[in-house]
Amino acid sequence: MIEKQIPSAAVIEQIKEESKRFHSLMLEVSKIIVGQTDIVDAILIAILCDGHILLEGVPGVAKTTMVKAVAQALGLEFKRIQFTPDLLPSDLIGSLIFNQKTHEFETKKGPIFANLILADEINRAPAKVQAALLEGMQERQVTIGSTTYKLDTPFLVFATQNPIEQEGTYRLPEAQLDRFIFKLSIRYPAPHEEKEIIKRSVESLSISKVLHKEDINRAHGLVQQVYCDEKILDYIVNLVFATRMPANYKLAELAEFIENGVSPRATLALYNAAKANAFLKGRHFVTPDDVKAIIAWVLGHRISLTYHAEAVHMTPDTVIKKIVNSVPTP
């Protein structure tokens, strides 16, 4: 039964060709964004998985610019929403407006009705707005009044947040964090990258559209056909269970640091992201390295640590590294 899942020769060739198109997108985005190649890779993998991304970094490291560049290169309908403490759910999803001429209520759709949403500084908005966004992220639909509207395909939320230590920010609830396939930390540029940023700031650079909505939808279908062996499935499950029952994997010392392990949604995210990573490399099959390449992005924001872990400066990344080093690689 497993052998039937191996793609045909025609599909294998199609995967190689379509993956090249996404590499051209990388080159286009690199016109505007200096460095951060791993972050751009992660964004493309999330797009191939039809998943949402949380970008974290201090102000000024080009989080918003990066998302805008990707949206332009993809040719998707793009909307930017600035999240503020006084934002209302209706500002996001829309509302019913009474027309005095017709004496009827009319639906005014909000900015969430687009293909790619940039939720800027998401951790500054109130809980009601977060709940409204959550329905769209999970169900791909929103409710205005008594009517439910389906969102377009693809529908992607790229949210940016400032570190929680900054004034006016707060932690996102775990249920919402779990909806993001990746959480990516944007670093400061290296000295040579910062020098290049200065040089490009005086140039007039523009992004060309290199992919279309149809290309993305076709790629989604091809990613689903990437072959994942039973041994890789077992490896993914073992990595996930090591966050829940570390003692079973000779990691008893982690039990005092992990409050809660990751959910089955994380298992699916690992599986899909590993397939997307293989696709991006032009391969029709998943290897253990594909899983290792994306595991920190998938699990980092989903592992809940204890107060003791925070006291001794134990981070989710450290926990993940210990798990990867202990769980046998197939």
C-alpha positions as CSV (number, residue, x, y, z in Angstrom):
1,M,0.0,0.0,0.0
2,I,2.9,2.4,0.8
3,E,4.4,1.8,-2.7
4,K,1.2,3.2,-4.3
5,Q,2.0,6.6,-2.7
6,I,5.2,7.0,-4.7
7,P,4.5,9.7,-7.3
8,S,4.6,8.8,-11.0
9,A,7.4,9.8,-13.3
10,A,5.3,12.6,-14.7
11,V,4.5,14.0,-11.2
12,I,8.2,13.7,-10.2
13,E,9.2,15.8,-13.3
14,Q,6.4,18.3,-12.5
15,I,7.7,18.7,-8.9
16,K,11.2,19.5,-10.2
17,E,9.8,22.1,-12.7
18,E,7.4,23.8,-10.3
19,S,10.0,24.0,-7.5
20,K,12.2,26.1,-9.8
21,R,9.4,28.6,-10.1
22,F,9.5,29.2,-6.4
23,H,13.2,29.6,-6.5
24,S,12.7,32.5,-8.9
25,L,10.4,34.0,-6.3
26,M,13.3,33.9,-3.8
27,L,15.5,35.8,-6.2
28,E,12.8,38.4,-6.8
29,V,12.3,39.0,-3.0
30,S,16.1,39.2,-2.5
31,K,16.1,42.4,-4.6
32,I,14.4,44.1,-1.6
33,I,15.4,42.0,1.3
34,V,19.1,41.7,2.1
35,G,20.1,38.3,3.8
36,Q,17.4,36.5,5.8
37,T,17.4,33.7,3.3
38,D,16.3,31.1,5.9
39,I,13.3,33.3,6.8
40,V,12.4,33.6,3.1
41,D,12.7,29.8,2.8
42,A,10.4,29.4,5.7
43,I,7.8,31.8,4.3
44,L,7.8,29.9,1.0
45,I,7.3,26.6,2.9
46,A,4.4,28.0,4.8
47,I,2.8,29.2,1.6
48,L,3.2,25.7,0.1
49,C,1.5,24.3,3.2
50,D,-1.3,27.0,3.0
51,G,-0.2,27.9,6.6
52,H,0.0,31.2,8.6
53,I,3.2,32.7,9.9
54,L,4.1,34.7,13.0
55,L,7.1,37.0,12.5
56,E,8.8,38.3,15.7
57,G,11.5,41.0,15.9
58,V,12.3,44.4,17.1
59,P,10.9,47.4,15.1
60,G,12.9,48.2,12.0
61,V,14.2,44.8,10.9
62,A,12.0,44.7,7.8
63,K,9.2,42.4,8.9
64,T,6.6,44.4,7.1
65,T,8.8,45.0,4.0
66,M,9.5,41.3,3.7
67,V,5.8,40.4,3.7
68,K,5.0,43.1,1.1
69,A,7.8,41.9,-1.1
70,V,6.5,38.3,-1.0
71,A,2.9,39.5,-1.7
72,Q,4.0,41.5,-4.8
73,A,6.1,38.6,-6.2
74,L,3.1,36.2,-5.7
75,G,0.6,38.6,-7.3
76,L,-1.9,38.0,-4.6
77,E,-4.5,40.5,-3.3
78,F,-2.8,42.0,-0.3
79,K,-4.2,43.9,2.7
80,R,-2.3,45.4,5.7
81,I,-4.1,45.8,9.0
82,Q,-2.4,47.8,11.8
83,F,-3.5,46.2,15.0
84,T,-4.0,48.8,17.8
85,P,-5.6,48.7,21.3
86,D,-8.7,50.4,20.0
87,L,-9.2,48.1,17.0
88,L,-12.7,46.5,16.7
89,P,-13.7,43.1,15.2
90,S,-15.8,45.0,12.6
91,D,-12.6,46.9,11.5
92,L,-11.2,43.5,10.6
93,I,-14.1,41.4,9.1
94,G,-16.6,44.1,8.2
95,S,-20.1,45.0,9.4
96,L,-23.7,45.5,8.4
97,I,-24.5,49.1,7.4
98,F,-28.1,50.4,7.2
99,N,-28.9,52.0,3.8
100,Q,-31.4,54.8,4.4
101,K,-32.4,54.8,0.7
102,T,-33.4,51.1,0.5
103,H,-34.1,50.7,4.2
104,E,-32.1,47.5,4.3
105,F,-28.9,46.4,5.9
106,E,-25.9,46.1,3.5
107,T,-22.8,44.1,4.1
108,K,-19.5,46.1,4.0
109,K,-16.7,43.5,3.9
110,G,-13.5,44.3,5.8
111,P,-9.8,44.0,4.8
112,I,-9.7,40.3,5.8
113,F,-11.3,39.5,2.4
114,A,-8.0,39.2,0.6
115,N,-5.5,36.5,-0.2
116,L,-2.7,37.6,2.0
117,I,-3.3,39.5,5.2
118,L,-0.5,41.4,7.1
119,A,-1.6,41.6,10.7
120,D,0.9,44.2,11.8
121,E,1.8,44.2,15.5
122,I,-0.8,41.6,16.3
123,N,0.0,41.5,20.0
124,R,-1.2,45.0,20.6
125,A,-4.9,44.3,19.8
126,P,-7.6,43.3,22.2
127,A,-8.9,39.7,22.7
128,K,-12.1,40.3,20.7
129,V,-10.2,41.2,17.6
130,Q,-7.9,38.1,18.1
131,A,-11.0,35.9,18.3
132,A,-12.4,37.4,15.1
133,L,-9.1,36.7,13.3
134,L,-9.0,33.2,14.7
135,E,-12.1,32.1,12.9
136,G,-10.7,33.2,9.6
137,M,-7.4,31.5,10.2
138,Q,-8.8,28.2,11.2
139,E,-12.1,27.9,9.3
140,R,-11.2,30.0,6.3
141,Q,-14.5,31.9,6.8
142,V,-15.9,34.8,8.8
143,T,-19.3,35.7,10.1
144,I,-20.9,39.1,9.6
145,G,-24.3,39.4,11.3
146,S,-26.0,36.1,10.7
147,T,-24.2,35.3,7.4
148,T,-21.0,33.3,7.0
149,Y,-18.7,34.1,4.2
150,K,-16.0,31.9,2.7
151,L,-12.6,33.5,2.3
152,D,-10.7,33.2,-1.0
153,T,-8.1,30.6,-1.7
154,P,-5.3,30.8,-0.9
155,F,-5.8,32.7,2.4
156,L,-2.7,33.4,4.4
157,V,-2.2,35.5,7.5
158,F,1.3,36.8,8.1
159,A,1.3,38.4,11.5
160,T,4.1,40.5,13.0
161,Q,4.7,41.1,16.7
162,N,7.2,43.0,18.7
163,P,9.0,41.1,21.6
164,I,6.7,40.9,24.6
165,E,9.2,42.8,26.7
166,Q,8.3,46.0,24.8
167,E,5.8,48.5,26.1
168,G,2.1,47.9,25.1
169,T,2.5,44.3,24.1
170,Y,1.3,41.1,25.6
171,R,1.4,37.3,25.0
172,L,-0.8,35.8,22.4
173,P,-3.1,33.0,23.8
174,E,-1.8,29.5,23.2
175,A,-4.9,28.6,21.1
176,Q,-4.0,31.4,18.7
177,L,-0.2,30.6,18.6
178,D,-1.1,27.0,17.7
179,R,-2.8,28.2,14.5
180,F,0.5,29.6,13.1
181,I,2.4,26.9,11.3
182,F,5.7,28.7,12.0
183,K,7.0,31.3,14.4
184,L,10.0,33.0,12.9
185,S,12.5,35.3,14.7
186,I,13.9,38.1,12.5
187,R,17.5,38.8,13.5
188,Y,19.5,41.9,13.2
189,P,21.5,42.0,9.9
190,A,25.2,41.3,9.8
191,P,27.6,44.2,9.2
192,H,28.1,43.5,5.5
193,E,24.3,43.1,5.1
194,E,23.6,46.4,6.8
195,K,26.1,48.1,4.5
196,E,24.2,46.6,1.5
197,I,20.9,47.9,3.0
198,I,22.4,51.4,3.0
199,K,23.5,51.1,-0.7
200,R,20.1,49.8,-1.8
201,S,18.2,52.5,0.1
202,V,19.2,55.0,-2.6
203,E,18.2,52.8,-5.5
204,S,14.7,52.6,-7.0
205,L,14.0,48.8,-6.8
206,S,10.7,47.1,-7.7
207,I,9.3,43.6,-7.4
208,S,8.0,41.8,-10.5
209,K,5.1,39.3,-10.3
210,V,6.7,35.9,-10.9
211,L,3.9,33.6,-9.7
212,H,0.1,33.6,-9.9
213,K,-2.7,32.3,-7.7
214,E,-3.1,29.3,-10.0
215,D,0.6,28.4,-9.6
216,I,0.2,28.4,-5.8
217,N,-2.9,26.2,-5.9
218,R,-1.2,23.8,-8.3
219,A,1.9,23.6,-6.1
220,H,-0.4,22.8,-3.1
221,G,-1.5,19.7,-5.0
222,L,2.0,18.6,-5.9
223,V,3.2,19.0,-2.3
224,Q,0.5,16.6,-1.2
225,Q,1.9,14.0,-3.6
226,V,5.4,14.2,-2.2
227,Y,6.2,10.7,-0.8
228,C,6.7,10.2,2.9
229,D,7.9,6.8,4.0
230,E,6.4,5.0,7.0
231,K,9.8,5.3,8.8
232,I,9.6,9.1,8.5
233,L,6.1,9.1,9.8
234,D,7.3,7.2,12.9
235,Y,10.2,9.7,13.3
236,I,7.8,12.6,13.3
237,V,5.5,11.0,15.8
238,N,8.4,10.1,18.1
239,L,9.6,13.7,18.0
240,V,6.2,15.0,19.0
241,F,5.8,12.4,21.8
242,A,9.2,13.3,23.2
243,T,7.7,16.7,24.0
244,R,4.8,15.0,25.9
245,M,6.6,12.1,27.6
246,P,10.4,12.9,27.5
247,A,11.2,10.2,30.0
248,N,10.3,7.5,27.4
249,Y,13.0,8.9,25.2
250,K,15.8,9.0,27.8
251,L,15.1,12.7,28.4
252,A,13.8,12.6,31.9
253,E,15.7,15.8,32.7
254,L,13.3,17.7,30.4
255,A,10.2,16.8,32.4
256,E,10.7,19.6,34.9
257,F,11.0,22.1,32.0
258,I,8.1,21.2,29.8
259,E,4.7,22.3,31.0
260,N,2.7,20.9,28.0
261,G,3.8,19.0,25.0
262,V,2.7,20.0,21.5
263,S,-0.7,19.1,20.0
264,P,-1.6,16.9,17.1
265,R,-1.9,20.1,15.0
266,A,1.9,20.3,15.4
267,T,2.3,16.7,14.1
268,L,0.4,17.6,11.0
269,A,2.4,20.8,10.6
270,L,5.7,18.9,10.8
271,Y,4.4,16.4,8.3
272,N,3.2,19.0,5.8
273,A,6.1,21.3,6.2
274,A,8.6,18.5,5.7
275,K,6.9,17.6,2.4
276,A,6.9,21.3,1.4
277,N,10.7,21.5,2.2
278,A,11.3,18.5,0.0
279,F,9.3,20.0,-2.8
280,L,11.3,23.3,-2.5
281,K,14.5,21.2,-2.9
282,G,13.1,19.6,-6.1
283,R,12.6,16.2,-4.4
284,H,9.6,13.9,-4.6
285,F,10.3,12.2,-1.2
286,V,10.8,13.3,2.4
287,T,14.1,12.7,4.2
288,P,14.9,13.1,8.0
289,D,16.8,16.2,7.1
290,D,13.6,17.8,5.8
291,V,12.0,17.3,9.3
292,K,15.1,18.6,11.1
293,A,15.2,21.7,8.9
294,I,11.7,22.9,9.9
295,I,11.2,21.4,13.4
296,A,12.3,24.5,15.4
297,W,9.9,26.7,13.4
298,V,7.0,24.3,14.0
299,L,7.5,23.4,17.6
300,G,9.3,26.5,19.1
301,H,6.1,28.5,19.8
302,R,4.0,25.4,20.8
303,I,6.1,24.0,23.6
304,S,4.9,25.5,26.9
305,L,7.8,25.8,29.5
306,T,7.5,25.8,33.2
307,Y,8.4,28.7,35.5
308,H,11.5,26.8,36.5
309,A,12.6,26.6,32.9
310,E,12.3,30.4,32.6
311,A,14.2,30.8,35.8
312,V,17.2,28.8,34.5
313,H,16.9,30.4,31.0
314,M,15.9,27.2,29.3
315,T,14.5,28.0,25.9
316,P,12.2,26.0,23.6
317,D,15.0,25.9,21.0
318,T,17.3,24.2,23.6
319,V,14.6,21.7,24.4
320,I,14.0,21.0,20.7
321,K,17.8,20.5,20.1
322,K,18.0,18.0,23.0
323,I,14.9,16.1,21.6
324,V,16.4,16.0,18.0
325,N,19.7,14.7,19.4
326,S,18.1,12.0,21.4
327,V,15.3,10.6,19.1
328,P,16.9,8.0,16.7
329,T,17.1,9.2,13.1
330,P,15.8,6.6,10.6
